[in-house]
Amino acid sequence: MLAMEKDFDPKPGIQGTNNDDDDNCSSNAGASNNILKSKSFTFRAPQENFTIQDFELGKIYGVGSYSKVVRAKKKDTGMVYALKIMDKKFITKENKTAYVKLERIVLDQLDHPGVVRLYFTFQDSLSLYMALESCEGGELFDQITKKGRLPEDEARFYAAELVDALEYIHGMGLIHRDIKPENLLLTKDGHLKIADFGSVKPMEDSRITVLPNAASDDKACTFVGTAAYVPPEVLNSSPATFGNDIWALGCTLYQMLSGTSPFKDTSEWLILQRIIARDIRFPNYFSKEARDLIDRLMDVDPSRRAGVGPEGYAALKRHPFFRGVDWSNIRAETPPKLALKTGTHSSDGDDHTDSSQNPTHIRYGSGRQNDGNGGSSSMDSPSHITRMASIDSFDSKWQQFLDPGESVLMISMVKKIQKLSSKKVQLILTNKPKLIYVDPSKMVVKGNIIWSENSSDLSVQVTSPSQFKICTSKKVLSFDDAKQRAWQWKKAIEGLCK
Ligand SMILES: Nc1ncnc2c1ncn2[C@@H]1O[C@H](COP(=O)(O)OP(=O)(O)OP(=O)(O)O)[C@@H](O)[C@H]1O
């Protein structure tokens, strides 16, 4: 039995505490502080005996460094979930077991409208499944990209919901450590929810119960999170504090208002240098209040950041930027309208807001590891991707481009870069293998990258975390993936050449 299976096991041996729920997780190791002291723990979100056949699978919501998240409708109840599917062998191989367990047990105990809810878990011989509340509105990152940048009223709405959720998480004694627009999901009505607790760190006095084998490690000289949103003290190996999330809140507010993260630069090294120097440049259209708030959230001294000091969140909520926000009724406010297409809500049409050109979402720690080469040696080995793709899931929209039995390994809306322009295309890699790009407005295949028997005919060059070139003997095609998955594309494509 794999080490992680116990915590997803539908029938653990030891009976629960005084809770009615009979889905328990046993633990026999001794522990201290917030780590489980009793013999057993009762999950609120039960470990069910379901199988993947109990669900009708729909579109892929997203692919993370160790998971694939798919829309899934439970056949008997009709309930829709976001099913986070994790490959057991891959998680064990990459030593991610503790992170997966920690995310599971933390989400289980969080109960707030601003936090993605975990409903239940189950497993089979290959995978672990977490049934999460489905956030049909997608990532805040995509709203920023689609709108170019957000008007201040909209940014205020999301920032206020984020402050409210962070106040709750910090009150529970947890540091999220990976707050960024990609991890802030929107419901179909447009309310914000914090997701991805894979980097979470419980403080010593946390109100969260943690299994001994699920505690996160804090090795010296490593940091978790995403480089562009990490505060300077963490780059200097200081321990994590609530100030990490407050700094990231400042980065997120800046990004909402400008379209790009504050330390955007052409290389990872330059981004880190700018963070260390706290080189923040405010566009002149930022209001005085927005500038002042970001300045205070991103104080170099973590103990002086707004929300962290003795007055805590009360002082942060009183900041003039939030004037008019009804904090006691925040979830009753009407959210901004969600943009469906790129450019439907662009404020002034200027081009500086093109976040797909923003090489700032380099992930460290619990995600991909820096390969020291300006990229991430992603954990998405081809075998991992192939196993994940064996789950029969598809976005019906793109299914028309597949043959019967063919499944998608990677799919993403990317920009195809030409000399003077760039065009949005849906890049689809399948297990056939096949690599095509589709014009999403006309729904026609614009290009088919031919695979040959000779693997040396096809190679992928990564030029930045978001940009890569696919080189064949006949042509070179350049793409930009705003989600910074250039290295994932390289590994997946080249892995199929063998
Ligand atoms: N509850 C949800 N509803 C809708 N989409 C979701 C949900 N949870 C996750 N997603 C989508 O799936 C993507 C991957 O999920 P998640 O970030 O949890 O995976 P991960 O493997 O932990 O990723 P990471 O590389 O960021 O650690 C997200 O970026 C998001 O777009």
The ligand as an SDF file (V2000), in Angstrom:
LIG
                    3D

 31 33  0  0  0  0  0  0  0  0999 V2000
  -12.5070   23.8900   -7.6630 N   0  0  0  0  0  0  0  0  0  0  0  0
  -12.1290   24.1720   -8.9000 C   0  0  0  0  0  0  0  0  0  0  0  0
  -13.0180   24.6000   -9.8290 N   0  0  0  0  0  0  0  0  0  0  0  0
  -12.6230   24.8940  -11.0860 C   0  0  0  0  0  0  0  0  0  0  0  0
  -11.3420   24.8200  -11.5080 N   0  0  0  0  0  0  0  0  0  0  0  0
  -10.4050   24.4140  -10.6350 C   0  0  0  0  0  0  0  0  0  0  0  0
  -10.7400   24.0640   -9.2940 C   0  0  0  0  0  0  0  0  0  0  0  0
   -9.6020   23.7130   -8.6500 N   0  0  0  0  0  0  0  0  0  0  0  0
   -8.6230   23.8200   -9.5370 C   0  0  0  0  0  0  0  0  0  0  0  0
   -9.0770   24.2480  -10.7510 N   0  0  0  0  0  0  0  0  0  0  0  0
   -8.2730   24.5000  -11.9600 C   0  0  0  0  0  0  0  0  0  0  0  0
   -7.2760   23.5150  -12.0740 O   0  0  0  0  0  0  0  0  0  0  0  0
   -5.9700   24.0990  -12.0310 C   0  0  0  0  0  0  0  0  0  0  0  0
   -5.0230   23.1840  -11.2670 C   0  0  0  0  0  0  0  0  0  0  0  0
   -5.5150   23.0170   -9.9550 O   0  0  0  0  0  0  0  0  0  0  0  0
   -4.5840   23.1280   -8.6750 P   0  0  0  0  0  0  0  0  0  0  0  0
   -3.9120   24.4670   -8.7070 O   0  0  0  0  0  0  0  0  0  0  0  0
   -5.3380   22.8080   -7.4580 O   0  0  0  0  0  0  0  0  0  0  0  0
   -3.5620   21.9700   -8.9920 O   0  0  0  0  0  0  0  0  0  0  0  0
   -2.1000   21.7950   -8.4770 P   0  0  0  0  0  0  0  0  0  0  0  0
   -1.5520   20.5320   -9.0420 O   0  0  0  0  0  0  0  0  0  0  0  0
   -2.1150   21.9590   -6.9970 O   0  0  0  0  0  0  0  0  0  0  0  0
   -1.4540   23.0500   -9.1880 O   0  0  0  0  0  0  0  0  0  0  0  0
   -0.1880   23.8770   -8.8510 P   0  0  0  0  0  0  0  0  0  0  0  0
    0.7670   23.5870   -9.9540 O   0  0  0  0  0  0  0  0  0  0  0  0
   -0.6750   25.3210   -8.8990 O   0  0  0  0  0  0  0  0  0  0  0  0
    0.2560   23.4410   -7.5050 O   0  0  0  0  0  0  0  0  0  0  0  0
   -6.1750   25.4570  -11.3810 C   0  0  0  0  0  0  0  0  0  0  0  0
   -5.2120   26.3790  -11.7860 O   0  0  0  0  0  0  0  0  0  0  0  0
   -7.5740   25.8400  -11.8320 C   0  0  0  0  0  0  0  0  0  0  0  0
   -7.5450   26.4540  -13.0930 O   0  0  0  0  0  0  0  0  0  0  0  0
  1  2  1  0
  2  3  1  0
  2  7  2  0
  3  4  2  0
  4  5  1  0
  5  6  2  0
  6  7  1  0
  6 10  1  0
  7  8  1  0
  8  9  2  0
  9 10  1  0
 10 11  1  0
 11 12  1  0
 11 30  1  0
 12 13  1  0
 13 14  1  0
 13 28  1  0
 14 15  1  0
 15 16  1  0
 16 17  2  0
 16 18  1  0
 16 19  1  0
 19 20  1  0
 20 21  2  0
 20 22  1  0
 20 23  1  0
 23 24  1  0
 24 25  2  0
 24 26  1  0
 24 27  1  0
 28 29  1  0
 28 30  1  0
 30 31  1  0
M  END
$$$$
